[in-house]
Amino acid sequence: MPELSHRRRLLVLAICCMSLLIVSLDNTVLNVALPAMQRDLHASTAGLQWTIDAYTLVLAALLMLAGSTADRIGRRKVFLAGLVVFSLGSLLCSLAPNLELLIAARAVQAVGGSMLNPVAMSIITNTFTDPRARARAIGVWGAVVGISMAAGPLVGGLLVESVGWRSIFWINLPVGLAALLLTLRYVPESRAPKARRPDPVGQLLVIVLFGSLTYAIIEAPEAGAAVSVPFAVVALAALLGLLRYEPRRADPLIDLRFFRSAPFSGATVIAMSAFAALGGFLFLSTLYLQNVRGLDALHAGLWMLPMAVPTFLCAPLSGRLVASRGPRLPLLVAGLAMTLSGVLFAAFDAETSNVTLFLGYVLFGIGFGFVNAPITNTAVSGMPRTQAGVAAAVASTSRQLGQTLGVAVVGAVLAAGIGSSPYRDTFVSAAVPAWWILAVCGFAVLVLGAVSSGRWARRTAERTADRLESQEVREAAGVGA
């Protein structure tokens, strides 16, 4: 990538953030629209889970493929393709006549989305080469998530109440078109010096692993063990196959050597835990506010602001802290705040009082606002720039897989607790185990944030980076010879 002026780098950052905005906004807007979709399409709780997880599941399964492909054939090319496919998928979602076709259209959206966020992060990583500047850029990136969380519920509520749930997908079209035109004009092409070969076996194993595991969890309450256990066994077999097959490849889809770095491994698990908590939190909150309290979509969106505003405010602060002091403090703040929020709902039924509901939302918003920047920065900063796309894709995959599992597990626990009882009468008690799960996710962020950011962890990152760079030098010398 050629050296860019400061103004041009900021413009590239803005364009990349536009892609994040439509992907993130899509998820937050969709959550507010779930009850309207449920009524219009006669969907069950499992059906609602699939409208979310069809997207996050396909996204998680294809992110690493998109990252490595972008490094090989060109990040700008893949980014442009992602904008086109995501916009097309959004249009198909708005036209879906039933739940099954809506889920299929969400999968099309995800194919496009898989080419956006990890590739955009790779572009940012290669544009902002100075560590401090990169950390600040990633802080801005995290703030966009806060913007989507703040704007999504309000925009979604307004659209659902005034036009209908289908209109929530229309807002992606003008933003996607603008990002497409700006990318053609201002984003330079870049790729890794050494092309990575495709890994179809590894990609197939990832799809089988994610898909089987998610299906087993979501369908367990209704289908029972006779259906869910075989899928869980298939998922385990796919995981074992990955662990055995990938280290034997010269260009694996998942480079398991990355996980020798404690900060990288910690960031991966922290991302899964934090986004599992986010997915479960939004799912529970939306159903409670609209189906139990009886609020319309707009007022439910307003109730989400106490969570969204702190996320928006804390994300850039987290980026600055990562740049000046490292990831440890933001991760500890994030883990503590998310844990306290989960405990408040699980042990004290926070949703039954406006004061505690407000406090629980604020705490979660603070925690989630602080967690994103250290995850992203840690995942890419210790890796060679030539593998930035793959490293960023692993971090993004962890986020999406976490959100997929969060919705799947929380939805399954809620469905099992409610059973055939009246929804309004049993929701609060049925949701208690789910809130405890979210509290455990927050505690995992706290503990792993402390363990993966100390001196020992930094030494493992340095050793891993040295080994990867030495291996690249040896491979280049072999090719040159």
C-alpha positions in Angstrom: 0.0 0.0 0.0 1.5 3.4 -0.9 2.2 6.0 1.8 -0.9 8.2 2.3 -1.3 11.7 3.6 -2.8 12.2 7.1 -6.0 13.5 5.5 -6.2 10.5 3.1 -5.7 8.0 6.0 -8.6 9.6 7.9 -10.8 9.3 4.8 -9.9 5.7 4.5 -10.8 5.2 8.1 -14.1 6.9 7.6 -15.0 4.7 4.6 -14.1 1.6 6.5 -16.2 2.8 9.5 -19.2 3.2 7.1 -19.1 -0.6 6.4 -19.0 -1.3 10.1 -21.9 1.1 10.7 -24.3 -0.8 8.3 -23.3 -4.2 9.7 -23.6 -3.1 13.3 -26.7 -1.0 12.7 -28.3 -4.0 11.0 -28.0 -6.1 14.2 -29.2 -3.5 16.7 -32.1 -2.4 14.4 -33.1 -6.1 13.9 -33.4 -6.7 17.6 -36.0 -4.0 18.1 -38.0 -5.4 15.2 -38.1 -9.0 16.5 -41.5 -8.8 18.2 -43.0 -7.3 15.0 -41.5 -10.0 12.9 -42.7 -12.6 15.3 -46.3 -11.4 15.0 -46.2 -10.9 11.2 -44.4 -14.1 10.3 -45.8 -16.2 13.2 -42.4 -17.1 14.4 -41.4 -19.1 17.5 -38.6 -18.2 19.9 -36.4 -20.5 17.9 -37.4 -18.8 14.7 -36.4 -15.4 16.1 -33.1 -16.9 17.1 -32.5 -18.1 13.6 -33.2 -14.6 12.1 -30.2 -13.4 14.2 -28.0 -16.5 14.1 -28.4 -17.2 10.4 -26.5 -14.0 9.9 -23.9 -14.3 12.6 -23.3 -18.0 11.9 -22.6 -17.6 8.2 -20.5 -14.5 9.0 -18.4 -16.4 11.5 -17.9 -19.3 9.2 -16.7 -17.2 6.3 -14.7 -14.4 8.0 -11.4 -16.2 7.9 -11.8 -17.2 4.3 -12.6 -13.6 3.5 -9.6 -12.3 5.4 -7.1 -14.7 3.7 -8.7 -14.2 0.3 -8.4 -10.4 0.7 -4.7 -10.8 1.6 -4.2 -12.9 -1.5 -6.2 -11.2 -4.3 -6.5 -7.6 -2.9 -8.3 -6.1 0.1 -10.0 -3.4 -2.0 -11.5 -5.9 -4.4 -13.0 -8.1 -1.6 -14.2 -5.0 0.2 -16.1 -3.8 -2.8 -17.6 -7.2 -3.4 -18.8 -7.3 0.2 -20.6 -3.9 -0.1 -22.4 -5.1 -3.2 -23.5 -8.5 -1.8 -24.5 -7.0 1.6 -26.6 -4.4 0.0 -28.3 -7.0 -2.2 -28.9 -9.2 0.8 -30.5 -6.2 2.6 -32.9 -5.7 -0.3 -33.9 -9.4 -0.3 -34.5 -9.3 3.4 -37.0 -6.4 2.9 -38.9 -8.4 0.3 -39.0 -11.8 2.1 -42.6 -13.1 2.2 -42.0 -15.6 5.0 -39.7 -16.6 7.8 -37.8 -19.2 5.8 -36.9 -16.8 3.0 -36.0 -14.0 5.5 -33.5 -16.4 7.1 -32.1 -17.3 3.7 -31.8 -13.6 2.8 -30.0 -12.9 6.1 -27.5 -15.6 5.1 -26.9 -13.7 1.8 -26.3 -10.5 3.9 -23.8 -12.4 5.9 -21.8 -13.5 2.9 -21.4 -9.8 2.1 -20.7 -8.9 5.7 -17.9 -11.4 5.9 -16.0 -9.4 3.3 -16.5 -6.1 5.1 -15.4 -5.9 8.7 -12.2 -8.1 8.8 -11.1 -6.7 5.5 -11.8 -3.1 6.6 -9.8 -3.8 9.8 -6.9 -5.2 7.7 -7.0 -2.0 5.5 -6.9 0.1 8.7 -4.0 -1.9 10.1 -2.0 -1.4 6.9 -3.0 2.3 6.7 -2.1 3.2 10.3 1.3 1.6 10.8 2.2 3.6 13.9 1.0 1.7 17.0 -0.4 4.7 18.8 -2.2 6.0 15.6 -3.5 2.5 15.0 -4.9 2.3 18.6 -6.6 5.6 18.2 -8.1 4.6 14.8 -9.3 1.3 16.4 -10.9 3.4 19.2 -12.8 5.4 16.5 -13.8 2.0 15.0 -15.1 0.9 18.4 -17.1 4.2 18.7 -18.9 3.4 15.5 -20.3 0.3 17.3 -21.5 2.7 20.0 -23.1 4.9 17.4 -25.0 1.9 15.9 -26.2 0.8 19.3 -27.4 4.3 20.1 -29.0 5.0 16.7 -30.2 1.5 15.9 -32.9 1.1 18.6 -34.3 4.6 17.9 -34.1 4.3 14.1 -35.5 0.8 14.2 -38.3 1.8 16.6 -39.3 4.8 14.4 -39.2 2.7 11.2 -41.1 -0.3 12.7 -43.8 1.9 14.2 -44.2 4.2 11.2 -43.5 2.0 8.1 -43.1 -1.6 9.3 -40.2 -4.0 10.1 -39.2 -4.5 6.4 -38.0 -0.9 6.2 -35.2 -1.6 8.7 -33.3 -3.2 5.9 -33.7 -0.2 3.5 -31.3 2.0 5.5 -28.4 -0.2 4.5 -28.9 0.7 0.8 -27.9 4.4 0.7 -25.0 3.9 3.1 -23.7 0.9 1.2 -23.9 2.8 -2.1 -22.0 5.8 -0.7 -19.3 3.5 0.8 -19.0 1.7 -2.6 -18.5 4.9 -4.5 -16.0 6.4 -2.0 -14.0 3.1 -1.9 -13.7 3.2 -5.7 -12.4 6.7 -5.5 -10.2 6.9 -2.4 -9.2 3.4 -1.0 -5.9 2.1 -2.5 -5.4 -1.6 -3.3 -3.2 -3.7 -1.0 -2.4 -7.3 -0.5 0.0 -9.5 1.4 3.4 -10.0 -0.2 3.0 -13.8 0.0 -0.3 -15.2 -1.2 -2.0 -17.8 1.0 -3.4 -20.8 -0.8 -7.1 -21.7 -0.3 -7.9 -24.3 2.3 -11.3 -25.9 1.3 -11.0 -28.7 3.8 -10.4 -26.3 6.7 -13.3 -24.1 5.5 -15.7 -27.0 5.3 -14.7 -28.2 8.8 -15.3 -24.7 10.2 -18.8 -24.5 8.6 -19.7 -28.0 9.9 -18.4 -27.1 13.4 -20.2 -23.8 13.7 -23.4 -24.9 12.1 -23.8 -28.2 14.0 -23.0 -26.6 17.3 -25.5 -23.8 16.8 -28.3 -26.1 15.5 -27.8 -28.5 18.5 -28.2 -25.6 21.0 -31.1 -23.8 19.4 -33.2 -26.9 18.6 -32.5 -28.7 21.9 -35.6 -27.3 23.8 -38.1 -28.4 21.1 -36.4 -31.3 19.4 -34.8 -32.9 22.5 -31.6 -34.9 22.9 -32.4 -37.3 20.1 -31.8 -34.5 17.6 -29.3 -32.2 19.4 -26.8 -34.8 20.6 -25.9 -36.2 17.1 -25.3 -32.6 15.9 -23.1 -32.0 19.0 -21.1 -35.1 18.2 -20.6 -33.9 14.6 -19.4 -30.5 15.9 -16.9 -32.2 18.2 -15.7 -34.4 15.3 -15.2 -31.3 13.2 -13.3 -29.5 16.0 -10.9 -32.5 16.4 -10.5 -32.6 12.6 -9.5 -29.0 12.5 -7.0 -29.5 15.3 -5.4 -32.4 13.5 -5.6 -31.1 9.9 -4.7 -27.5 10.1 -1.1 -27.7 11.6 -0.1 -30.0 8.7 -0.9 -27.3 6.0 1.7 -24.8 4.8 -1.1 -22.2 4.5 -3.8 -23.2 6.9 -7.2 -21.4 7.1 -6.6 -21.1 10.9 -2.9 -20.6 11.8 -2.9 -22.3 15.2 0.6 -20.8 15.8 -1.2 -17.5 16.6 -2.6 -19.1 19.7 0.9 -19.5 21.2 0.5 -15.8 22.0 -1.3 -15.5 25.3 -2.6 -12.0 24.4 -4.0 -13.2 21.1 -5.6 -16.3 22.7 -6.9 -14.2 25.5 -8.4 -11.6 23.0 -10.1 -14.5 21.1 -11.8 -15.9 24.2 -12.6 -12.4 25.6 -14.2 -11.5 22.2 -16.4 -14.7 22.3 -17.4 -14.0 26.0 -18.1 -10.3 25.5 -20.2 -10.7 22.3 -22.0 -13.8 23.7 -23.0 -11.4 26.5 -24.1 -8.7 24.0 -26.1 -11.1 21.9 -27.9 -12.6 24.9 -28.4 -9.2 26.5 -30.1 -7.6 23.4 -32.2 -10.7 22.9 -33.5 -10.8 26.5 -34.0 -7.1 26.7 -36.0 -6.8 23.5 -38.4 -9.6 24.3 -38.8 -8.3 27.9 -39.5 -4.7 27.0 -42.0 -5.4 24.2 -43.5 -8.8 25.1 -43.6 -8.5 28.9 -43.8 -4.7 29.6 -45.9 -4.2 26.4 -43.9 -1.3 25.1 -44.0 -0.5 21.4 -40.8 -0.6 19.3 -40.0 3.1 19.7 -40.3 3.2 23.4 -38.3 -0.1 23.7 -35.6 1.6 21.6 -35.6 4.5 24.0 -35.1 2.2 26.9 -32.0 0.9 25.2 -30.3 4.3 25.2 -28.9 3.9 28.8 -26.8 1.0 27.4 -26.0 2.5 24.0 -24.9 6.0 25.1 -22.2 4.7 27.6 -20.9 2.4 24.8 -20.6 5.3 22.4 -18.8 7.5 25.0 -16.5 4.8 26.4 -15.3 3.3 23.1 -13.0 6.2 22.1 -11.8 6.5 25.7 -10.9 2.8 25.7 -8.9 3.4 22.5 -6.9 6.2 24.0 -6.2 4.1 27.1 -5.0 1.2 25.0 -2.7 3.6 23.1 -1.3 5.2 26.2 -1.4 2.4 28.9 -2.1 -0.8 27.1 -5.1 -3.1 27.1 -5.1 -4.2 30.8 -7.1 -1.4 32.4 -9.9 -1.2 29.7 -10.3 -5.0 29.9 -10.6 -5.0 33.7 -13.2 -2.1 33.6 -15.1 -4.0 30.9 -15.1 -7.3 32.8 -16.1 -5.8 36.1 -19.0 -3.7 34.7 -20.4 -6.5 32.6 -20.2 -8.9 35.6 -22.0 -6.5 37.9 -24.7 -5.9 35.2 -25.4 -9.7 34.9 -25.5 -10.2 38.6 -27.9 -7.3 39.0 -30.4 -9.0 36.7 -29.8 -12.5 37.9 -29.8 -12.0 41.6 -31.9 -8.9 42.1 -34.4 -9.1 39.1 -33.3 -5.7 37.9 -35.8 -5.7 35.1 -38.7 -5.4 37.6 -37.7 -1.9 38.7 -37.1 1.1 36.5 -34.1 2.2 38.7 -32.3 -1.1 38.6 -33.2 -1.7 35.0 -31.6 1.7 34.1 -28.5 0.9 36.2 -28.1 -2.6 34.7 -28.2 -1.1 31.2 -25.7 1.6 32.1 -23.2 -0.9 33.6 -23.5 -3.2 30.5 -23.0 -0.2 28.2 -19.8 0.8 30.0 -18.5 -2.7 29.9 -19.1 -3.2 26.3 -17.8 0.2 25.4 -14.4 -0.6 27.0 -14.0 -4.1 25.6 -13.9 -3.7 21.9 -10.7 -1.6 21.3 -8.4 -3.8 23.4 -9.7 -7.0 21.7 -9.0 -5.6 18.2 -5.7 -4.0 19.0 -4.4 -7.1 20.8 -5.4 -9.4 18.0 -3.6 -7.5 15.3 -0.7 -5.7 17.0 1.4 -8.8 17.8 1.2 -10.3 14.4 3.3 -9.6 11.3 1.5 -7.1 9.0 1.6 -9.6 6.2 -0.9 -11.7 8.2 -3.1 -8.8 9.3 -6.1 -9.9 7.4 -6.1 -13.4 8.9 -5.4 -12.2 12.4 -8.2 -9.6 12.2 -10.5 -12.3 10.7 -9.9 -14.6 13.7 -10.8 -11.7 16.1 -13.9 -10.9 14.1 -14.9 -14.6 13.9 -14.6 -14.8 17.7 -17.0 -11.9 18.0 -19.6 -13.4 15.6 -19.3 -16.9 17.0 -19.7 -15.5 20.5 -22.8 -13.5 19.5 -24.2 -16.6 17.7 -23.7 -18.8 20.8 -25.0 -16.1 23.1 -28.3 -15.9 21.3 -28.5 -19.7 20.9 -27.8 -20.5 24.5 -29.8 -17.7 26.1 -32.7 -18.4 23.8 -32.6 -22.1 24.5 -32.5 -21.5 28.3 -35.4 -19.0 28.1 -37.5 -21.4 25.9 -36.9 -24.3 28.3 -37.8 -22.2 31.3 -41.0 -20.8 29.8 -42.2 -24.0 28.2 -46.0 -23.8 27.6 -46.6 -21.3 30.4 -47.9 -17.8 29.8 -45.1 -15.6 28.5 -45.7 -12.6 30.7 -46.1 -14.6 33.9 -42.9 -16.7 33.6 -40.4 -14.6 31.7 -38.6 -13.0 34.7 -38.0 -16.3 36.5 -37.2 -18.2 33.3 -34.6 -15.6 32.4 -32.6 -15.9 35.7 -30.3 -18.7 34.5 -29.7 -16.8 31.3 -28.7 -13.7 33.2 -26.3 -15.8 35.3 -24.7 -17.0 32.0 -24.2 -13.4 31.0 -22.6 -12.7 34.4 -20.2 -15.6 33.9 -19.3 -14.2 30.4 -18.5 -10.8 32.1 -16.4 -12.5 34.7 -14.4 -14.4 32.0 -13.6 -11.0 30.4 -12.3 -9.8 33.8 -10.1 -12.8 34.6 -8.7 -13.3 31.1 -8.1 -9.5 30.8 -5.9 -9.7 33.9 -4.1 -12.9 32.9 -3.5 -12.1 29.2 -2.1 -8.6 29.6 0.8 -9.1 32.0 4.6 -9.4 31.4 4.4 -13.2 30.9 1.7 -12.7 28.3 3.7 -10.0 26.5 6.7 -12.3 26.3 4.7 -15.1 24.7 3.4 -12.5 22.1 7.0 -11.4 21.3 8.2 -15.0 20.9 5.2 -15.9 18.7 5.8 -12.8 16.4 9.5 -13.6 16.1 8.7 -17.2 15.1 6.2 -16.2 12.5 8.5 -13.6 11.0 11.4 -16.0 11.0 9.2 -18.6 9.3 8.2 -16.0 6.7 11.8 -15.1 6.0 12.8 -18.8 5.6 9.9 -19.4 3.2 10.8 -16.3 1.2 14.4 -17.4 0.9 13.2 -20.8 -0.2 11.0 -19.3 -2.8 13.7 -17.0 -4.0 16.2 -19.8 -4.3 
